[in-house]
């Protein structure tokens, strides 16, 4: 029988909305096999992908082969690890051996990666089925599904709207139900921002908790899922150390599934003003305030939290990133530079005029962010804030401002926690005009479990999202 013949013949959309725990239980009791689940999931992907363009290097045939092998391992009781047979995607920036890493741009020469990046290596070791990469904008430098290399990625809640980014395809894939686990990266909000705009759960752990390669200041990898539990479950695999990341944390003995928490006596800061950047939409402010009331009802004390970001910090970071990025592309020939998304190229050109001294001054603002965040956490045990200041924006826009002169006005609530190396999540806290609103939960450095536990508590209070978007009619 050919692999094509193995696909389901009926035209009804099979149920694929299982958590990792549910899939493992069903694989174990043989009520569902990894191959049967993959074939059903393949149908769902086929129905959604033309509308949202979330995937790159999608290889269903290879996924079927991986699912067959996982099915045989489960039948013999010889599974590789806790994610054996679980379909997973990786953001395109995360290298997988033998496949190119275009960085979302036409400017990069396509060369096969020599090795799996840490997240890919850990997933393979534990038997996960890596069936595709997910899209991102050029060099991962936008919160948008717009790219000079990939098709335009769209938001499943409304395909005329933007999924955010730079983990655009990962967020779209999770919201559309392409399996329980998707891995993104985050240097200023690139896991949390698209999670907020698509209603999913996005977790940026403490710096080094999930090793990355290449490492860069503030750069983290993190799970993007429909539930807190799925993200927590994946952390046992993803958080194993890797020598290639110099910030990689020592092995942990966390019980990642111990998600209960008593909020009595906790002091939680409510930050509704980021200090600079885009103004917060009224619908977002109300949703976050209502979310804070649930934490208060559970026993926490809610106190106002002052901003940790200033205009000088954000502008300094902008200068530093422009100078760094211009240095990366200055050696490209004119044709390759011209192929970069115009919005990003226009922004990057400003880096040519940033002196070395000003670039260092810009970098020093990341230290000021760290100090401000540390000072705040001498007064509170956690922070609640909006993830995104605005509800939504058009799919075709490069950013919420769509102005390369104002590229980072939307990251004011998220970027400080990258620079302070603190764990933070985004979880849905409501809707406006049919589009999701994200609540950001921030914890102390290294206390990843606190963020996951607070997120799980909130998910239980609200019940989470039950009615996810369905594929467009054929």
C-alpha positions in Angstrom: 0.0 0.0 0.0 1.5 3.4 -0.9 1.7 6.2 1.7 -0.9 8.1 -0.3 -3.3 5.2 0.0 -2.9 5.2 3.8 -4.6 8.6 4.2 -8.2 8.6 5.6 -10.8 8.2 2.9 -13.8 9.8 4.6 -14.5 13.4 4.1 -15.5 14.3 7.7 -12.9 16.2 9.7 -11.5 13.7 12.4 -10.9 14.8 16.0 -7.3 15.9 16.4 -7.6 18.2 19.4 -5.8 16.1 22.0 -3.3 17.1 24.6 0.1 15.4 24.9 -1.1 13.6 28.0 -4.2 12.4 26.2 -2.2 11.2 23.2 0.2 9.3 25.4 -2.6 7.6 27.2 -4.3 6.6 24.0 -1.1 5.4 22.4 -0.5 3.3 25.6 -4.0 1.7 25.6 -3.9 1.3 21.8 -7.1 3.2 21.3 -5.1 5.4 18.9 -1.8 4.9 17.3 0.8 7.6 16.4 0.2 6.8 12.7 -3.6 7.1 12.9 -3.3 10.4 14.8 -0.8 11.7 12.2 -3.0 10.8 9.3 -6.0 12.6 10.9 -3.8 15.6 11.7 -2.6 15.6 8.1 -6.1 16.1 6.9 -6.5 19.1 9.2 -3.3 20.6 8.0 -4.4 20.1 4.4 -7.7 21.9 5.1 -6.0 24.9 6.8 -2.7 25.5 5.2 -3.8 27.1 1.9 -5.5 29.8 4.0 -2.9 30.6 6.7 0.5 29.5 5.2 2.1 28.5 8.5 4.5 25.9 7.3 7.9 25.6 5.6 9.5 22.3 4.5 6.3 20.5 5.3 7.0 16.8 4.6 3.9 14.6 5.3 5.5 11.5 3.7 8.5 11.7 6.1 6.0 12.3 8.9 4.1 9.1 8.0 7.4 7.2 8.2 8.2 8.7 11.6 4.7 7.9 12.8 5.0 4.3 11.6 8.2 3.9 13.5 6.7 5.4 16.7 3.6 3.1 16.4 5.9 0.1 16.3 7.8 1.4 19.3 4.6 1.9 21.3 3.4 -1.6 20.3 6.6 -3.1 21.7 6.7 -1.0 24.8 10.1 0.5 23.8 9.4 4.2 23.4 12.3 6.6 23.1 11.0 9.3 25.5 8.1 11.3 26.7 7.3 12.8 23.3 7.5 9.7 21.3 5.0 9.8 18.5 3.9 13.5 19.2 3.9 15.7 16.1 5.9 18.9 16.6 6.9 21.9 14.5 10.0 24.0 14.9 10.4 27.7 13.9 12.4 28.0 10.7 15.2 29.8 12.6 15.8 26.6 14.6 18.2 24.5 12.6 17.5 20.9 11.6 20.3 18.8 10.1 20.4 18.7 6.3 17.7 21.4 5.8 18.3 25.0 4.9 17.7 27.9 7.4 16.6 30.8 5.2 16.0 33.1 8.1 12.7 34.2 6.5 14.5 36.1 3.8 15.4 35.8 0.1 18.8 37.4 0.9 20.3 34.2 2.5 22.0 31.5 0.5 20.3 28.2 1.1 22.7 25.7 2.6 21.9 22.5 4.5 22.4 22.9 8.3 25.3 20.8 9.5 23.5 19.8 12.8 20.3 20.0 14.7 20.0 23.0 17.0 19.5 22.1 20.7 15.7 22.1 20.6 15.6 19.9 17.5 18.1 17.5 18.9 16.2 17.1 22.2 12.9 16.5 20.4 14.4 13.8 18.2 16.1 12.1 21.1 12.6 11.8 22.7 10.9 10.5 19.6 8.9 13.5 18.5 7.7 13.6 14.9 9.2 16.8 13.4 6.9 17.2 10.4 7.6 20.9 9.4 9.3 24.1 10.1 7.1 27.2 10.7 7.4 30.6 9.0 9.0 33.8 10.2 9.6 37.2 8.8 13.0 38.3 7.4 15.7 37.6 10.0 13.0 37.2 12.6 13.0 41.0 12.9 9.2 41.7 12.7 6.2 40.9 14.7 4.4 39.9 11.6 3.7 37.0 9.2 5.2 39.1 6.3 8.4 37.7 4.7 10.3 38.1 1.5 10.9 34.3 1.4 7.7 32.7 2.8 4.1 33.1 1.8 2.2 35.6 3.9 1.2 33.8 7.2 -2.3 34.7 8.5 -4.2 34.6 11.7 -6.7 31.6 11.9 -9.2 33.7 13.9 -9.5 36.0 10.9 -7.3 35.5 7.9 -7.4 39.2 7.1 -5.5 39.8 10.4 -1.9 39.4 11.4 -0.7 36.4 13.6 2.1 38.5 14.9 5.7 37.3 15.1 8.4 36.6 14.7 7.1 33.1 15.5 4.2 33.8 13.1 3.8 30.4 11.6 4.1 28.6 15.0 1.3 30.7 16.5 -0.9 30.2 13.4 -0.2 26.5 13.4 -1.1 26.1 17.1 -4.3 28.2 16.8 -5.3 26.1 13.8 -4.7 22.9 15.6 -1.7 21.5 13.8 -0.9 19.2 16.8 -0.2 20.0 20.4 3.3 21.4 20.3 5.2 24.1 18.4 8.5 25.6 19.3 9.2 29.3 18.7 12.0 31.7 19.6 11.8 35.0 21.5 14.3 37.9 21.7 11.8 40.8 22.4 8.5 39.0 22.5 8.5 36.8 19.5 6.8 33.8 21.3 4.5 35.9 23.5 3.3 38.5 21.1 2.0 36.1 18.4 0.6 33.9 21.3 -1.4 36.9 22.5 -2.7 37.7 19.0 -3.7 34.1 18.3 -5.1 33.1 21.7 -2.6 30.3 22.4 -0.3 29.8 25.4 3.3 31.0 24.8 6.1 30.5 27.3 9.5 32.3 27.3 11.5 30.6 30.0 14.4 32.0 31.9 17.5 32.7 29.8 19.3 29.4 29.3 16.5 27.1 30.5 16.0 25.9 26.9 19.5 26.1 25.2 19.7 27.9 21.8 22.3 27.9 19.1 23.2 30.5 18.0 22.9 32.3 21.2 22.3 36.1 21.3 21.5 38.5 24.1 18.0 37.9 25.2 17.3 35.1 22.7 15.2 32.2 24.1 13.3 29.3 22.7 9.9 28.4 24.0 6.8 26.1 23.6 3.7 27.5 21.9 0.6 25.4 22.6 -3.1 25.5 23.2 -2.8 24.6 26.9 -0.4 25.3 29.7 0.0 21.6 30.5 1.3 20.9 27.0 4.0 23.6 27.3 4.9 22.3 30.8 5.1 18.7 29.6 7.5 19.7 26.8 9.9 21.5 29.1 11.3 18.3 30.5 12.6 17.5 27.0 13.5 21.0 25.9 15.3 22.1 29.1 18.1 19.5 29.0 21.4 21.4 28.8 23.5 21.8 25.7 27.1 22.9 25.7 26.6 25.0 22.5 24.7 27.6 24.6 27.0 29.4 27.0 24.0 30.5 29.1 22.6 26.9 29.3 21.5 26.3 32.8 22.5 23.2 34.8 20.2 20.1 34.7 17.0 20.6 36.7 15.0 18.1 38.7 11.7 20.0 38.4 8.5 18.1 38.3 7.2 20.1 35.3 3.7 18.7 35.7 3.4 19.9 39.4 1.2 22.9 38.5 -0.8 23.5 41.6 -0.2 26.7 43.5 -1.6 28.6 46.6 -1.7 32.3 45.9 -2.3 33.3 49.6 0.1 36.0 50.6 1.5 36.5 47.0 2.0 40.1 46.0 1.4 40.6 42.3 2.1 43.8 40.4 -0.4 45.0 37.8 1.4 46.9 35.0 -1.0 48.7 32.7 1.5 51.4 31.5 4.7 50.1 29.8 6.4 53.5 30.1 6.6 54.1 26.3 5.4 52.6 23.1 1.9 52.2 21.7 -1.0 53.2 24.0 -3.0 50.3 25.4 -6.4 49.7 23.7 -9.3 50.1 26.1 -10.5 46.6 25.4 -7.1 45.2 26.3 -6.8 47.3 29.5 -10.3 46.1 30.7 -9.5 42.4 29.9 -6.2 42.6 31.9 -7.9 44.3 34.8 -10.6 41.7 34.9 -7.9 39.0 34.8 -6.1 40.6 37.8 -9.4 40.4 39.8 -9.3 36.6 39.5 -5.8 36.5 41.0 -7.0 38.8 43.8 -10.1 36.5 44.4 -7.7 33.5 44.7 -5.8 35.2 47.6 -3.1 37.4 46.0 -2.7 41.1 46.8 -2.7 43.1 43.6 -0.6 46.3 43.6 0.1 48.8 40.9 3.5 48.1 39.1 5.4 51.1 37.7 6.9 50.8 34.2 10.3 49.3 33.9 11.0 50.6 30.4 11.8 54.2 29.3 12.0 55.9 26.0 15.8 56.0 26.3 16.0 52.3 26.9 13.8 51.4 23.9 15.6 53.9 21.6 19.0 52.6 22.8 18.0 49.1 22.0 16.8 50.2 18.6 20.1 51.8 17.8 22.0 48.7 19.0 19.9 46.3 17.0 20.1 48.5 13.9 23.9 48.7 14.1 24.2 44.9 14.8 21.9 44.0 11.9 23.6 46.4 9.5 26.9 44.7 10.3 25.3 41.4 9.5 24.1 42.4 6.0 26.7 45.1 5.0 28.8 42.4 3.4 26.0 41.1 1.2 26.2 42.0 -2.5 23.8 44.6 -3.7 21.4 42.1 -5.3 21.0 40.1 -2.1 20.5 43.3 0.1 17.9 44.5 -2.4 16.0 41.2 -1.8 15.4 41.9 1.9 11.9 42.9 2.8 11.9 46.7 2.1 10.5 47.6 5.6 13.4 45.8 7.3 16.1 47.1 4.9 14.8 50.6 5.4 15.1 50.2 9.2 18.5 48.5 9.0 20.0 51.3 6.9 19.9 53.5 9.9 22.5 51.3 11.5 25.1 52.6 9.1 25.0 55.9 10.8 25.2 54.5 14.4 28.8 55.0 15.7 30.5 52.4 17.7 30.2 54.5 20.8 26.4 54.9 20.3 26.0 51.2 19.6 27.7 50.4 22.9 25.5 53.0 24.6 22.5 51.3 23.1 23.6 48.0 24.4 24.1 49.5 27.8 20.4 50.2 27.9 19.8 46.4 28.1 21.7 46.6 31.4 19.4 49.4 32.5 16.4 47.3 31.7 17.8 44.4 33.8 18.3 46.8 36.7 14.8 48.2 36.5 13.2 44.7 36.3 15.3 43.5 39.2 14.3 46.6 41.3 10.6 45.9 40.7 10.9 42.3 41.7 12.2 43.3 45.2 8.6 44.5 45.7 6.5 41.9 44.0 6.4 38.1 43.5 5.0 38.3 39.9 3.8 40.8 37.4 0.6 40.9 35.2 0.4 43.1 32.1 -1.0 43.1 28.6 1.1 41.0 26.3 0.2 43.2 23.3 -1.0 46.8 23.6 -3.4 46.6 20.7 -6.0 44.0 19.7 -5.1 43.4 16.0 -3.7 44.8 12.8 -3.9 43.8 9.1 -2.2 40.7 7.8 -0.2 42.6 5.2 1.4 45.0 7.6 5.0 44.5 8.6 4.3 45.6 12.2 1.5 47.1 14.3 2.8 50.6 13.3 3.7 49.6 9.7 6.4 52.3 10.0 10.1 51.4 9.9 10.9 54.6 11.8 8.8 53.2 14.7 9.6 49.5 14.6 9.4 48.5 18.3 6.6 50.5 19.8 4.6 47.2 20.3 7.2 45.3 22.4 7.3 47.6 25.4 5.6 45.1 27.7 7.6 42.1 26.5 11.2 43.1 25.7 12.4 44.1 29.2 11.9 40.5 30.5 14.2 39.2 27.7 17.0 41.5 28.9 16.4 40.7 32.5 16.4 37.0 31.7 13.1 36.4 33.5 10.4 33.8 32.6 7.2 35.1 31.1 4.1 33.7 29.4 1.2 34.9 27.4 -2.3 33.4 28.0 -5.6 34.3 26.6 -7.7 36.6 28.8 -10.5 37.6 26.5 -11.6 38.8 23.0 -12.4 42.0 21.3 -14.0 42.2 17.9 -13.6 38.5 17.7 -9.8 38.6 18.2 -7.9 37.3 21.2 -6.3 39.4 23.9 -3.2 38.2 25.7 -2.3 38.4 29.4 1.4 38.4 30.2 2.5 36.7 33.5 6.1 37.4 34.6 8.0 35.6 37.4 11.4 36.0 39.1 14.6 34.9 37.3 14.9 31.1 37.2 11.4 30.5 38.7 9.9 29.1 35.6 7.6 26.9 37.6 6.0 30.0 39.2 5.0 31.4 35.8 3.7 28.0 34.7 1.7 27.5 37.9 0.2 31.0 37.8 -0.7 30.4 34.1 -2.3 27.1 34.9 -4.4 28.5 37.7 -5.6 31.3 35.4 -6.5 28.7 32.7 -8.5 26.7 35.2 -10.4 29.7 36.5 -11.4 30.8 33.0 -11.7 27.4 31.4 -9.4 28.4 28.6 -10.5 28.6 24.9 -12.9 25.9 24.0 -14.1 27.0 20.6 -11.0 27.3 18.4 -11.2 28.4 14.7 -12.3 25.8 12.2 -10.9 25.4 8.7 -12.5 27.5 5.9 -15.1 25.6 3.9 -13.7 23.8 0.9 
